[in-house]
């Protein structure tokens, strides 16, 4: 979870900043930077996965602060990240929280 909180993660905005991506934009959304907030809350590519997250966390699923800091959100957020497959090449499947 630390990589999401610090925004030092293999999403294009960060990769572009460190010279590892040609563009900061989301691979699915034209002219939209691929930020942590975009990935978690608004990228249409992950609508299905986000629906599952919203079903579990209700309106709290739309709060970036809640998702990244509340222990009750951790397991659901990890399931979301794994189900998107977006970070799999970097992290593999993120293991469930040990809390």
ROTORVO-47214 format. One record per residue: x, y, z of N, C-alpha, C in turn; residue number from 1. Coordinates in nm, 2 decimals, padded with zeros to 4 digits, always signed. Layout:
residues N
n_u:n_v:n_w:ca_u:ca_v:ca_w:c_u:c_v:c_w:gupa
X:Y:Z:X:Y:Z:X:Y:Z:NUM
...
***
This chain:
residues 99
n_u:n_v:n_w:ca_u:ca_v:ca_w:c_u:c_v:c_w:gupa
+00.08:-00.12:+00.00:+00.00:+00.00:+00.00:+00.09:+00.13:+00.00:1
+00.21:+00.11:+00.05:+00.29:+00.23:+00.06:+00.32:+00.29:-00.08:2
+00.33:+00.21:-00.18:+00.35:+00.26:-00.32:+00.24:+00.34:-00.37:3
+00.12:+00.31:-00.33:+00.00:+00.39:-00.37:+00.00:+00.52:-00.29:4
+00.03:+00.51:-00.16:+00.03:+00.63:-00.08:+00.13:+00.74:-00.12:5
+00.25:+00.69:-00.16:+00.36:+00.78:-00.19:+00.36:+00.82:-00.34:6
+00.28:+00.75:-00.42:+00.26:+00.77:-00.56:+00.39:+00.74:-00.64:7
+00.48:+00.66:-00.58:+00.60:+00.61:-00.64:+00.56:+00.47:-00.69:8
+00.49:+00.46:-00.80:+00.43:+00.34:-00.84:+00.44:+00.33:-00.99:9
+00.42:+00.21:-01.05:+00.44:+00.19:-01.19:+00.31:+00.23:-01.27:10
+00.27:+00.35:-01.24:+00.16:+00.41:-01.33:+00.24:+00.52:-01.41:11
+00.18:+00.55:-01.52:+00.26:+00.63:-01.62:+00.30:+00.77:-01.57:12
+00.22:+00.83:-01.49:+00.26:+00.96:-01.44:+00.40:+00.95:-01.37:13
+00.41:+00.86:-01.28:+00.54:+00.84:-01.21:+00.65:+00.79:-01.31:14
+00.62:+00.69:-01.39:+00.72:+00.64:-01.48:+00.77:+00.75:-01.57:15
+00.68:+00.83:-01.62:+00.72:+00.94:-01.71:+00.82:+01.04:-01.63:16
+00.78:+01.07:-01.51:+00.87:+01.16:-01.43:+01.01:+01.11:-01.41:17
+01.02:+00.97:-01.40:+01.16:+00.92:-01.38:+01.22:+00.87:-01.52:18
+01.16:+00.90:-01.63:+01.21:+00.87:-01.76:+01.19:+00.73:-01.81:19
+01.09:+00.66:-01.75:+01.07:+00.52:-01.79:+00.94:+00.50:-01.88:20
+00.87:+00.61:-01.91:+00.76:+00.61:-01.99:+00.76:+00.73:-02.08:21
+00.72:+00.72:-02.21:+00.72:+00.83:-02.30:+00.62:+00.93:-02.27:22
+00.51:+00.88:-02.21:+00.40:+00.97:-02.18:+00.35:+00.95:-02.03:23
+00.30:+01.06:-01.97:+00.24:+01.04:-01.84:+00.09:+00.99:-01.84:24
+00.04:+00.98:-01.97:-00.10:+00.95:-01.98:-00.14:+00.81:-01.96:25
-00.27:+00.79:-01.92:-00.32:+00.66:-01.90:-00.33:+00.59:-02.04:26
-00.29:+00.46:-02.04:-00.29:+00.38:-02.17:-00.43:+00.36:-02.22:27
-00.54:+00.39:-02.14:-00.67:+00.37:-02.18:-00.75:+00.50:-02.21:28
-00.70:+00.61:-02.16:-00.77:+00.74:-02.16:-00.68:+00.84:-02.23:29
-00.73:+00.90:-02.34:-00.66:+01.00:-02.41:-00.64:+01.13:-02.33:30
-00.52:+01.18:-02.33:-00.49:+01.30:-02.26:-00.53:+01.31:-02.12:31
-00.52:+01.20:-02.05:-00.55:+01.20:-01.90:-00.43:+01.14:-01.83:32
-00.36:+01.21:-01.74:-00.25:+01.15:-01.67:-00.29:+01.03:-01.59:33
-00.21:+00.93:-01.59:-00.24:+00.81:-01.52:-00.18:+00.83:-01.38:34
-00.26:+00.89:-01.29:-00.23:+00.91:-01.15:-00.29:+00.80:-01.07:35
-00.25:+00.80:-00.94:-00.31:+00.70:-00.85:-00.46:+00.73:-00.84:36
-00.50:+00.85:-00.83:-00.64:+00.89:-00.82:-00.72:+00.84:-00.95:37
-00.66:+00.87:-01.06:-00.73:+00.82:-01.19:-00.74:+00.67:-01.19:38
-00.64:+00.60:-01.16:-00.64:+00.45:-01.16:-00.75:+00.40:-01.06:39
-00.75:+00.45:-00.94:-00.84:+00.40:-00.84:-00.99:+00.45:-00.85:40
-01.00:+00.57:-00.90:-01.14:+00.63:-00.89:-01.21:+00.66:-01.02:41
-01.14:+00.67:-01.13:-01.21:+00.72:-01.25:-01.18:+00.65:-01.38:42
-01.07:+00.57:-01.40:-01.04:+00.51:-01.53:-01.15:+00.42:-01.57:43
-01.21:+00.45:-01.69:-01.32:+00.36:-01.73:-01.28:+00.22:-01.76:44
-01.16:+00.19:-01.78:-01.11:+00.06:-01.81:-01.14:-00.04:-01.69:45
-01.15:+00.02:-01.57:-01.16:-00.06:-01.45:-01.30:-00.04:-01.38:46
-01.40:-00.01:-01.46:-01.53:+00.01:-01.41:-01.59:-00.11:-01.34:47
-01.57:-00.23:-01.40:-01.62:-00.35:-01.33:-01.55:-00.38:-01.20:48
-01.42:-00.36:-01.20:-01.35:-00.38:-01.07:-01.39:-00.28:-00.97:49
-01.41:-00.15:-01.01:-01.45:-00.05:-00.92:-01.59:-00.07:-00.87:50
-01.67:-00.13:-00.94:-01.81:-00.16:-00.90:-01.80:-00.26:-00.78:51
-01.71:-00.36:-00.79:-01.69:-00.46:-00.68:-01.64:-00.38:-00.56:52
-01.55:-00.29:-00.57:-01.50:-00.22:-00.46:-01.61:-00.13:-00.40:53
-01.69:-00.07:-00.48:-01.80:+00.02:-00.43:-01.91:-00.07:-00.36:54
-01.93:-00.18:-00.41:-02.03:-00.27:-00.34:-01.98:-00.30:-00.20:55
-01.85:-00.33:-00.19:-01.80:-00.36:-00.06:-01.79:-00.24:+00.04:56
-01.75:-00.13:-00.01:-01.72:-00.01:+00.07:-01.82:+00.10:+00.07:57
-01.92:+00.08:-00.02:-02.02:+00.19:-00.04:-01.96:+00.32:-00.08:58
-02.01:+00.43:-00.03:-01.96:+00.56:-00.07:-01.82:+00.59:-00.03:59
-01.77:+00.51:+00.07:-01.63:+00.53:+00.11:-01.53:+00.50:-00.01:60
-01.58:+00.41:-00.10:-01.49:+00.37:-00.21:-01.46:+00.49:-00.30:61
-01.53:+00.60:-00.29:-01.49:+00.72:-00.37:-01.40:+00.82:-00.30:62
-01.35:+00.78:-00.18:-01.26:+00.87:-00.11:-01.12:+00.81:-00.12:63
-01.03:+00.88:-00.18:-00.90:+00.84:-00.20:-00.83:+00.83:-00.06:64
-00.86:+00.92:+00.03:-00.81:+00.92:+00.16:-00.85:+00.79:+00.24:65
-00.98:+00.76:+00.23:-01.03:+00.64:+00.30:-00.96:+00.52:+00.24:66
-00.95:+00.51:+00.11:-00.89:+00.39:+00.04:-00.75:+00.37:+00.08:67
-00.67:+00.48:+00.09:-00.53:+00.47:+00.12:-00.49:+00.46:+00.27:68
-00.59:+00.50:+00.36:-00.55:+00.51:+00.50:-00.63:+00.42:+00.59:69
-00.74:+00.38:+00.56:-00.83:+00.31:+00.65:-00.81:+00.16:+00.64:70
-00.77:+00.10:+00.75:-00.75:-00.05:+00.75:-00.86:-00.13:+00.70:71
-00.98:-00.08:+00.72:-01.10:-00.15:+00.67:-01.11:-00.16:+00.52:72
-01.04:-00.07:+00.45:-01.04:-00.07:+00.30:-00.93:-00.15:+00.24:73
-00.83:-00.18:+00.32:-00.70:-00.25:+00.27:-00.73:-00.37:+00.19:74
-00.80:-00.47:+00.24:-00.82:-00.60:+00.17:-00.90:-00.57:+00.04:75
-01.00:-00.49:+00.05:-01.08:-00.46:-00.07:-00.99:-00.39:-00.18:76
-00.91:-00.30:-00.13:-00.82:-00.22:-00.23:-00.72:-00.32:-00.29:77
-00.67:-00.41:-00.21:-00.57:-00.51:-00.27:-00.65:-00.60:-00.37:78
-00.77:-00.64:-00.34:-00.84:-00.72:-00.44:-00.87:-00.64:-00.57:79
-00.90:-00.51:-00.56:-00.91:-00.42:-00.67:-00.79:-00.42:-00.76:80
-00.67:-00.39:-00.69:-00.55:-00.38:-00.76:-00.52:-00.51:-00.83:81
-00.53:-00.62:-00.77:-00.51:-00.75:-00.83:-00.60:-00.78:-00.95:82
-00.73:-00.74:-00.93:-00.83:-00.77:-01.03:-00.81:-00.69:-01.16:83
-00.75:-00.57:-01.15:-00.72:-00.49:-01.27:-00.61:-00.54:-01.35:84
-00.51:-00.61:-01.28:-00.39:-00.66:-01.35:-00.30:-00.55:-01.39:85
-00.33:-00.43:-01.36:-00.25:-00.31:-01.41:-00.11:-00.31:-01.35:86
-00.09:-00.36:-01.23:+00.04:-00.35:-01.16:+00.11:-00.49:-01.15:87
+00.05:-00.59:-01.22:+00.10:-00.72:-01.21:+00.24:-00.74:-01.26:88
+00.28:-00.67:-01.36:+00.41:-00.68:-01.42:+00.52:-00.63:-01.32:89
+00.48:-00.54:-01.23:+00.57:-00.49:-01.13:+00.57:-00.57:-01.00:90
+00.45:-00.59:-00.95:+00.43:-00.65:-00.82:+00.39:-00.80:-00.82:91
+00.35:-00.85:-00.93:+00.28:-00.98:-00.93:+00.15:-00.96:-00.86:92
+00.09:-01.07:-00.81:-00.03:-01.05:-00.73:+00.01:-01.00:-00.59:93
-00.05:-00.89:-00.55:-00.03:-00.83:-00.42:-00.09:-00.92:-00.32:94
-00.01:-00.97:-00.22:-00.07:-01.06:-00.12:-00.17:-00.98:-00.03:95
-00.27:-01.06:+00.02:-00.37:-01.00:+00.11:-00.30:-00.94:+00.23:96
-00.36:-00.84:+00.29:-00.31:-00.78:+00.41:-00.30:-00.88:+00.53:97
-00.20:-00.88:+00.61:-00.19:-00.97:+00.72:-00.25:-00.92:+00.84:98
-00.33:-00.81:+00.84:-00.40:-00.75:+00.95:-00.51:-00.83:+00.99:99
***
